Amino acid sequence: MHIGGKGRRVILSGLFIREAVPKADKTVVVEGDDHDRIFSSILESKNIETLSA
């Protein structure tokens, strides 16, 4: 889970996102929180349901 948006995205958050998202059944991504395309780049190659919030 990543909560906090662009201002709180740090190296450790990125590591957690890259490790956890590929293993998820579903993801919820807040609009505007994929500014660096970290979620998009992971989800493009996976069949993971993504919901917008």
C-alpha positions as CSV (number, residue, x, y, z in Angstrom):
1,M,0.0,0.0,0.0
2,H,1.3,3.4,-0.9
3,I,-0.5,6.4,0.6
4,G,0.8,9.9,0.3
5,G,1.2,10.9,-3.3
6,K,4.1,12.5,-5.1
7,G,5.5,14.4,-2.1
8,R,5.9,11.2,-0.1
9,R,7.2,8.9,-2.8
10,V,10.8,8.0,-1.8
11,I,13.2,5.2,-2.7
12,L,11.8,2.9,-0.1
13,S,8.2,3.3,-1.3
14,G,9.3,2.6,-4.9
15,L,11.0,-0.6,-3.7
16,F,7.8,-1.7,-1.9
17,I,5.7,-0.9,-4.9
18,R,7.9,-2.9,-7.3
19,E,7.9,-5.9,-4.9
20,A,4.2,-5.9,-4.0
21,V,2.2,-4.8,-7.0
22,P,3.2,-7.7,-9.3
23,K,1.9,-10.1,-6.6
24,A,-1.4,-8.4,-6.1
25,D,-4.8,-9.6,-7.3
26,K,-6.1,-6.1,-7.6
27,T,-4.7,-2.6,-7.2
28,V,-6.3,0.8,-6.4
29,V,-4.3,3.7,-7.8
30,V,-5.3,7.2,-6.9
31,E,-5.6,9.5,-9.9
32,G,-2.5,11.6,-10.3
33,D,-0.4,9.2,-8.2
34,D,1.2,7.5,-11.2
35,H,3.1,10.6,-12.2
36,D,6.3,8.5,-12.6
37,R,4.4,5.6,-14.3
38,I,5.7,3.2,-11.7
39,F,2.3,1.5,-11.4
40,S,1.6,1.6,-15.2
41,S,5.0,0.1,-16.1
42,I,4.4,-2.8,-13.7
43,L,0.8,-3.4,-14.6
44,E,1.3,-3.3,-18.4
45,S,2.8,-6.7,-18.4
46,K,0.5,-8.2,-15.7
47,N,-3.2,-9.2,-15.7
48,I,-4.0,-7.4,-12.6
49,E,-7.4,-5.6,-12.1
50,T,-6.8,-1.9,-11.5
51,L,-9.3,0.5,-9.9
52,S,-9.1,4.2,-9.9
53,A,-9.8,6.3,-6.8
